[in-house]
Amino acid sequence: MIVEAQTKRGKICRLVDNTATVAVTELEELLQELIAQDLFQPLGLSSAGGSSIRIGAPQSGHIQLGETLYRLIVIDHEARLEPF
């Protein structure tokens, strides 16, 4: 399942549920929360406090929806939910 919206800067962003287990309404709410946190943009990140910066490096973490834990990966203007 894929849901799309616009970022604060007017760019199209999407959330892809690679598990096909999350309700559309939950995906839309999560996408709006990610937009509110301004996560959809190319970021310069330094991995583990290193001295170099990788532009556009993916961000990842874990998120719980209901009773299920998922991996959340954000790259530029796309977020993906993966099984954990």
The first five atom37 places (N, CA, C, CB, O) and aatype in JSON, in Angstrom:
{
  "aatype": [12, 9, 19, 6, 0, 5, 16, 11, 1, 7, 11, 9, 4, 1, 10, 19, 3, 2, 16, 0, 16, 19, 0, 19, 16, 6, 10, 6, 6, 10, 10, 5, 6, 10, 9, 0, 5, 3, 10, 13, 5, 14, 10, 7, 10, 15, 15, 0, 7, 7, 15, 15, 9, 1, 9, 7, 0, 14, 5, 15, 7, 8, 9, 5, 10, 7, 6, 16, 10, 18, 1, 10, 9, 19, 9, 3, 8, 6, 0, 1, 10, 6, 14, 13],
  "atom_mask": [
    [1, 1, 1, 1, 1],
    [1, 1, 1, 1, 1],
    [1, 1, 1, 1, 1],
    [1, 1, 1, 1, 1],
    [1, 1, 1, 1, 1],
    [1, 1, 1, 1, 1],
    [1, 1, 1, 1, 1],
    [1, 1, 1, 1, 1],
    [1, 1, 1, 1, 1],
    [1, 1, 1, 0, 1],
    [1, 1, 1, 1, 1],
    [1, 1, 1, 1, 1],
    [1, 1, 1, 1, 1],
    [1, 1, 1, 1, 1],
    [1, 1, 1, 1, 1],
    [1, 1, 1, 1, 1],
    [1, 1, 1, 1, 1],
    [1, 1, 1, 1, 1],
    [1, 1, 1, 1, 1],
    [1, 1, 1, 1, 1],
    [1, 1, 1, 1, 1],
    [1, 1, 1, 1, 1],
    [1, 1, 1, 1, 1],
    [1, 1, 1, 1, 1],
    [1, 1, 1, 1, 1],
    [1, 1, 1, 1, 1],
    [1, 1, 1, 1, 1],
    [1, 1, 1, 1, 1],
    [1, 1, 1, 1, 1],
    [1, 1, 1, 1, 1],
    [1, 1, 1, 1, 1],
    [1, 1, 1, 1, 1],
    [1, 1, 1, 1, 1],
    [1, 1, 1, 1, 1],
    [1, 1, 1, 1, 1],
    [1, 1, 1, 1, 1],
    [1, 1, 1, 1, 1],
    [1, 1, 1, 1, 1],
    [1, 1, 1, 1, 1],
    [1, 1, 1, 1, 1],
    [1, 1, 1, 1, 1],
    [1, 1, 1, 1, 1],
    [1, 1, 1, 1, 1],
    [1, 1, 1, 0, 1],
    [1, 1, 1, 1, 1],
    [1, 1, 1, 1, 1],
    [1, 1, 1, 1, 1],
    [1, 1, 1, 1, 1],
    [1, 1, 1, 0, 1],
    [1, 1, 1, 0, 1],
    [1, 1, 1, 1, 1],
    [1, 1, 1, 1, 1],
    [1, 1, 1, 1, 1],
    [1, 1, 1, 1, 1],
    [1, 1, 1, 1, 1],
    [1, 1, 1, 0, 1],
    [1, 1, 1, 1, 1],
    [1, 1, 1, 1, 1],
    [1, 1, 1, 1, 1],
    [1, 1, 1, 1, 1],
    [1, 1, 1, 0, 1],
    [1, 1, 1, 1, 1],
    [1, 1, 1, 1, 1],
    [1, 1, 1, 1, 1],
    [1, 1, 1, 1, 1],
    [1, 1, 1, 0, 1],
    [1, 1, 1, 1, 1],
    [1, 1, 1, 1, 1],
    [1, 1, 1, 1, 1],
    [1, 1, 1, 1, 1],
    [1, 1, 1, 1, 1],
    [1, 1, 1, 1, 1],
    [1, 1, 1, 1, 1],
    [1, 1, 1, 1, 1],
    [1, 1, 1, 1, 1],
    [1, 1, 1, 1, 1],
    [1, 1, 1, 1, 1],
    [1, 1, 1, 1, 1],
    [1, 1, 1, 1, 1],
    [1, 1, 1, 1, 1],
    [1, 1, 1, 1, 1],
    [1, 1, 1, 1, 1],
    [1, 1, 1, 1, 1],
    [1, 1, 1, 1, 1]
  ],
  "atom_positions": [
    [[0.85, -1.17, 0.0], [0.0, 0.0, 0.0], [0.89, 1.23, 0.0], [-0.97, 0.0, 1.22], [1.9, 1.28, 0.7]],
    [[0.52, 2.22, -0.78], [1.26, 3.48, -0.87], [0.3, 4.63, -0.65], [1.98, 3.61, -2.26], [-0.77, 4.69, -1.25]],
    [[0.68, 5.56, 0.23], [-0.08, 6.79, 0.4], [0.85, 7.96, 0.09], [-0.68, 6.91, 1.86], [2.05, 7.9, 0.37]],
    [[0.29, 9.02, -0.49], [1.08, 10.18, -0.89], [0.48, 11.45, -0.33], [1.18, 10.28, -2.41], [-0.72, 11.52, -0.04]],
    [[1.33, 12.47, -0.18], [0.91, 13.79, 0.28], [1.98, 14.79, -0.18], [0.72, 13.83, 1.86], [2.91, 14.43, -0.89]],
    [[1.83, 16.04, 0.24], [2.81, 17.07, -0.08], [3.55, 17.5, 1.18], [2.14, 18.29, -0.76], [2.96, 17.62, 2.25]],
    [[4.85, 17.73, 1.02], [5.65, 18.22, 2.14], [5.33, 19.69, 2.38], [7.16, 18.02, 1.86], [4.56, 20.3, 1.64]],
    [[5.93, 20.25, 3.41], [5.77, 21.68, 3.72], [6.31, 22.55, 2.59], [6.49, 22.03, 5.04], [5.91, 23.71, 2.45]],
    [[7.21, 21.99, 1.78], [7.8, 22.74, 0.66], [7.11, 22.45, -0.67], [9.28, 22.41, 0.54], [7.56, 22.9, -1.72]],
    [[6.0, 21.69, -0.61], [5.22, 21.41, -1.81], [5.67, 20.23, -2.64], [0.0, 0.0, 0.0], [5.12, 20.0, -3.72]],
    [[6.64, 19.47, -2.18], [7.11, 18.28, -2.9], [6.23, 17.09, -2.57], [8.59, 17.98, -2.56], [5.71, 16.98, -1.45]],
    [[6.06, 16.2, -3.52], [5.3, 14.98, -3.28], [6.16, 14.03, -2.45], [4.87, 14.3, -4.63], [7.33, 13.82, -2.75]],
    [[5.56, 13.46, -1.41], [6.24, 12.46, -0.6], [5.31, 11.27, -0.45], [6.65, 13.03, 0.8], [4.1, 11.39, -0.67]],
    [[5.87, 10.13, -0.09], [5.04, 8.93, 0.02], [5.5, 8.06, 1.17], [5.07, 8.13, -1.29], [6.64, 8.12, 1.63]],
    [[4.56, 7.25, 1.6], [4.82, 6.22, 2.6], [4.43, 4.9, 1.99], [4.04, 6.49, 3.94], [3.29, 4.72, 1.56]],
    [[5.36, 3.96, 1.94], [5.15, 2.66, 1.33], [5.11, 1.61, 2.44], [6.26, 2.33, 0.29], [6.05, 1.48, 3.21]],
    [[4.01, 0.88, 2.51], [3.88, -0.21, 3.48], [4.27, -1.51, 2.8], [2.42, -0.28, 4.06], [3.45, -2.14, 2.13]],
    [[5.52, -1.91, 2.99], [6.0, -3.15, 2.38], [5.51, -4.39, 3.1], [7.51, -3.15, 2.34], [5.77, -5.51, 2.66]],
    [[4.8, -4.21, 4.21], [4.25, -5.36, 4.92], [2.82, -5.65, 4.49], [4.3, -5.13, 6.43], [2.33, -6.76, 4.69]],
    [[2.16, -4.68, 3.9], [0.75, -4.8, 3.48], [-0.15, -5.2, 4.64], [0.62, -5.82, 2.36], [-1.12, -5.93, 4.44]],
    [[0.16, -4.72, 5.85], [-0.62, -5.09, 7.03], [-1.25, -3.91, 7.76], [0.24, -5.84, 7.98], [-2.07, -4.11, 8.65]],
    [[-0.88, -2.68, 7.4], [-1.34, -1.5, 8.12], [-2.53, -0.88, 7.38], [-0.19, -0.47, 8.27], [-2.52, -0.76, 6.16]],
    [[-3.54, -0.48, 8.14], [-4.73, 0.16, 7.57], [-4.36, 1.49, 6.92], [-5.81, 0.37, 8.65], [-3.45, 2.19, 7.37]],
    [[-5.07, 1.83, 5.86], [-4.8, 3.07, 5.11], [-4.9, 4.28, 6.02], [-5.79, 3.21, 3.94], [-4.07, 5.19, 5.91]],
    [[-5.87, 4.33, 6.9], [-6.03, 5.49, 7.79], [-4.81, 5.65, 8.69], [-7.3, 5.35, 8.64], [-4.38, 6.78, 8.95]],
    [[-4.25, 4.55, 9.18], [-3.04, 4.63, 10.01], [-1.85, 5.11, 9.19], [-2.73, 3.25, 10.64], [-1.03, 5.89, 9.68]],
    [[-1.75, 4.64, 7.95], [-0.66, 5.08, 7.07], [-0.76, 6.57, 6.8], [-0.68, 4.3, 5.75], [0.25, 7.28, 6.83]],
    [[-1.96, 7.05, 6.54], [-2.16, 8.49, 6.26], [-1.8, 9.32, 7.49], [-3.61, 8.76, 5.84], [-1.18, 10.38, 7.36]],
    [[-2.18, 8.86, 8.68], [-1.84, 9.58, 9.92], [-0.33, 9.6, 10.13], [-2.54, 8.93, 11.13], [0.23, 10.63, 10.5]],
    [[0.32, 8.46, 9.91], [1.77, 8.39, 10.06], [2.46, 9.3, 9.07], [2.25, 6.94, 9.88], [3.42, 9.99, 9.43]],
    [[2.0, 9.33, 7.83], [2.6, 10.19, 6.81], [2.47, 11.66, 7.22], [1.93, 9.96, 5.45], [3.43, 12.42, 7.08]],
    [[1.31, 12.06, 7.72], [1.13, 13.45, 8.16], [2.05, 13.78, 9.34], [-0.34, 13.69, 8.55], [2.54, 14.9, 9.45]],
    [[2.27, 12.83, 10.22], [3.18, 13.05, 11.35], [4.62, 13.2, 10.87], [3.08, 11.89, 12.35], [5.36, 14.04, 11.39]],
    [[5.02, 12.4, 9.9], [6.37, 12.52, 9.35], [6.56, 13.86, 8.65], [6.65, 11.37, 8.37], [7.63, 14.46, 8.73]],
    [[5.52, 14.32, 7.96], [5.57, 15.63, 7.31], [5.69, 16.73, 8.36], [4.32, 15.86, 6.43], [6.48, 17.65, 8.2]],
    [[4.9, 16.63, 9.43], [4.95, 17.63, 10.5], [6.33, 17.69, 11.15], [3.89, 17.3, 11.57], [6.77, 18.76, 11.59]],
    [[7.03, 16.55, 11.2], [8.38, 16.52, 11.76], [9.44, 16.95, 10.74], [8.69, 15.12, 12.26], [10.62, 16.99, 11.06]],
    [[9.0, 17.27, 9.52], [9.88, 17.76, 8.45], [10.99, 16.76, 8.11], [10.49, 19.09, 8.86], [12.15, 17.15, 7.93]],
    [[10.64, 15.48, 8.03], [11.63, 14.44, 7.75], [11.87, 14.2, 6.27], [11.2, 13.16, 8.39], [12.83, 13.51, 5.92]],
    [[11.04, 14.75, 5.4], [11.17, 14.48, 3.96], [12.01, 15.56, 3.29], [9.79, 14.39, 3.29], [11.49, 16.57, 2.81]],
    [[13.3, 15.33, 3.27], [14.24, 16.23, 2.6], [15.6, 15.54, 2.58], [14.31, 17.61, 3.31], [15.88, 14.71, 3.44]],
    [[16.43, 15.88, 1.61], [17.79, 15.33, 1.64], [18.53, 15.87, 2.86], [18.56, 15.67, 0.32], [18.61, 17.08, 3.05]],
    [[19.05, 14.98, 3.66], [19.74, 15.39, 4.87], [21.22, 15.05, 4.78], [19.12, 14.71, 6.1], [21.6, 14.08, 4.11]],
    [[22.04, 15.83, 5.43], [23.46, 15.51, 5.56], [23.66, 14.9, 6.93], [0.0, 0.0, 0.0], [23.49, 15.57, 7.94]],
    [[24.03, 13.63, 6.97], [24.19, 12.94, 8.24], [25.6, 12.43, 8.4], [23.2, 11.78, 8.35], [26.25, 12.03, 7.43]],
    [[26.07, 12.45, 9.62], [27.34, 11.86, 9.95], [27.07, 10.57, 10.71], [28.23, 12.84, 10.79], [26.51, 10.6, 11.81]],
    [[27.45, 9.46, 10.15], [27.19, 8.17, 10.78], [28.08, 7.99, 12.0], [27.42, 7.03, 9.79], [29.3, 8.14, 11.93]],
    [[27.47, 7.65, 13.13], [28.17, 7.32, 14.37], [29.2, 8.38, 14.77], [28.86, 5.99, 14.23], [30.27, 8.05, 15.28]],
    [[28.87, 9.64, 14.53], [29.76, 10.7, 14.97], [31.03, 10.83, 14.15], [0.0, 0.0, 0.0], [31.99, 11.45, 14.61]],
    [[31.05, 10.26, 12.97], [32.24, 10.33, 12.12], [32.51, 11.76, 11.64], [0.0, 0.0, 0.0], [31.7, 12.66, 11.87]],
    [[33.61, 11.95, 10.99], [33.98, 13.29, 10.53], [33.51, 13.6, 9.13], [35.47, 13.46, 10.6], [33.69, 14.72, 8.65]],
    [[32.9, 12.62, 8.44], [32.4, 12.88, 7.09], [30.87, 12.9, 7.1], [32.93, 11.83, 6.1], [30.23, 12.28, 7.95]],
    [[30.3, 13.6, 6.14], [28.85, 13.72, 6.03], [28.43, 13.12, 4.7], [28.4, 15.21, 6.14], [29.01, 13.42, 3.66]],
    [[27.41, 12.27, 4.74], [26.84, 11.67, 3.52], [25.52, 12.37, 3.24], [26.65, 10.11, 3.67], [24.58, 12.26, 4.03]],
    [[25.44, 13.07, 2.13], [24.21, 13.75, 1.74], [23.2, 12.7, 1.29], [24.47, 14.8, 0.63], [23.54, 11.81, 0.5]],
    [[21.97, 12.8, 1.78], [20.92, 11.88, 1.39], [21.0, 10.52, 2.04], [0.0, 0.0, 0.0], [20.36, 9.58, 1.58]],
    [[21.77, 10.39, 3.11], [21.86, 9.11, 3.8], [20.5, 8.76, 4.4], [22.96, 9.15, 4.9], [19.82, 9.64, 4.93]],
    [[20.11, 7.5, 4.34], [18.81, 7.12, 4.89], [18.79, 7.22, 6.41], [18.46, 5.7, 4.46], [19.8, 7.01, 7.08]],
    [[17.62, 7.54, 6.93], [17.39, 7.51, 8.36], [16.56, 6.28, 8.63], [16.69, 8.81, 8.88], [15.66, 5.95, 7.84]],
    [[16.83, 5.6, 9.71], [16.0, 4.45, 10.03], [15.78, 4.36, 11.52], [16.64, 3.16, 9.5], [16.57, 4.87, 12.32]],
    [[14.71, 3.71, 11.87], [14.37, 3.51, 13.27], [13.25, 2.5, 13.35], [0.0, 0.0, 0.0], [12.94, 1.81, 12.37]],
    [[12.66, 2.41, 14.5], [11.57, 1.47, 14.72], [10.34, 2.23, 15.18], [11.96, 0.39, 15.75], [10.43, 3.24, 15.86]],
    [[9.19, 1.71, 14.8], [7.92, 2.34, 15.14], [6.93, 1.25, 15.49], [7.4, 3.23, 13.98], [6.89, 0.19, 14.86]],
    [[6.12, 1.51, 16.51], [5.09, 0.54, 16.88], [3.73, 1.09, 16.47], [5.13, 0.24, 18.4], [3.36, 2.21, 16.83]],
    [[3.0, 0.29, 15.71], [1.62, 0.61, 15.32], [0.75, -0.5, 15.86], [1.47, 0.77, 13.75], [0.88, -1.66, 15.45]],
    [[-0.14, -0.18, 16.78], [-0.92, -1.21, 17.44], [0.01, -2.06, 18.28], [0.0, 0.0, 0.0], [0.76, -1.55, 19.1]],
    [[-0.05, -3.36, 18.07], [0.8, -4.29, 18.82], [2.03, -4.73, 18.03], [0.0, -5.5, 19.22], [2.81, -5.55, 18.51]],
    [[2.21, -4.19, 16.82], [3.26, -4.66, 15.93], [4.39, -3.64, 15.81], [2.69, -4.98, 14.55], [4.14, -2.44, 15.69]],
    [[5.62, -4.13, 15.84], [6.8, -3.3, 15.69], [7.29, -3.38, 14.24], [7.92, -3.75, 16.68], [7.38, -4.47, 13.67]],
    [[7.6, -2.22, 13.64], [8.06, -2.14, 12.25], [9.38, -1.39, 12.19], [6.99, -1.46, 11.36], [9.7, -0.62, 13.09]],
    [[10.13, -1.61, 11.13], [11.3, -0.79, 10.83], [10.8, 0.33, 9.92], [12.48, -1.64, 10.16], [10.06, 0.06, 8.98]],
    [[11.2, 1.56, 10.19], [10.84, 2.71, 9.37], [12.11, 3.27, 8.76], [10.08, 3.8, 10.2], [13.04, 3.63, 9.48]],
    [[12.15, 3.35, 7.43], [13.3, 3.88, 6.71], [12.85, 5.1, 5.91], [13.94, 2.79, 5.77], [11.87, 5.02, 5.16]],
    [[13.55, 6.22, 6.07], [13.22, 7.45, 5.35], [14.41, 7.85, 4.48], [12.84, 8.61, 6.34], [15.52, 8.03, 4.97]],
    [[14.15, 7.97, 3.18], [15.17, 8.41, 2.22], [14.55, 9.52, 1.39], [15.66, 7.21, 1.31], [13.57, 9.31, 0.68]],
    [[15.12, 10.7, 1.48], [14.64, 11.88, 0.75], [13.13, 12.07, 0.92], [14.99, 11.77, -0.74], [12.69, 12.5, 1.99]],
    [[12.34, 11.76, -0.09], [10.9, 12.02, -0.06], [10.08, 10.74, -0.02], [10.5, 12.85, -1.26], [8.93, 10.71, -0.45]],
    [[10.68, 9.66, 0.51], [9.95, 8.4, 0.64], [10.27, 7.75, 1.96], [10.3, 7.46, -0.52], [11.43, 7.71, 2.39]],
    [[9.23, 7.23, 2.61], [9.39, 6.45, 3.84], [8.85, 5.05, 3.55], [8.64, 7.12, 5.06], [7.88, 4.88, 2.81]],
    [[9.51, 4.05, 4.16], [9.08, 2.67, 3.95], [8.9, 1.98, 5.3], [10.09, 1.92, 3.08], [9.74, 2.11, 6.19]],
    [[7.82, 1.25, 5.43], [7.62, 0.38, 6.58], [8.06, -1.02, 6.17], [6.13, 0.39, 7.06], [7.61, -1.54, 5.15]],
    [[8.92, -1.62, 6.96], [9.43, -2.96, 6.69], [9.14, -3.84, 7.91], [10.96, -2.94, 6.38], [9.0, -3.32, 9.02]],
    [[9.06, -5.14, 7.71], [8.89, -6.04, 8.86], [10.11, -5.93, 9.78], [8.69, -7.53, 8.39], [11.23, -5.68, 9.32]],
    [[9.88, -6.11, 11.06], [11.0, -6.09, 12.02], [11.24, -7.48, 12.53], [10.71, -5.13, 13.19], [12.14, -7.68, 13.35]]
  ]
}
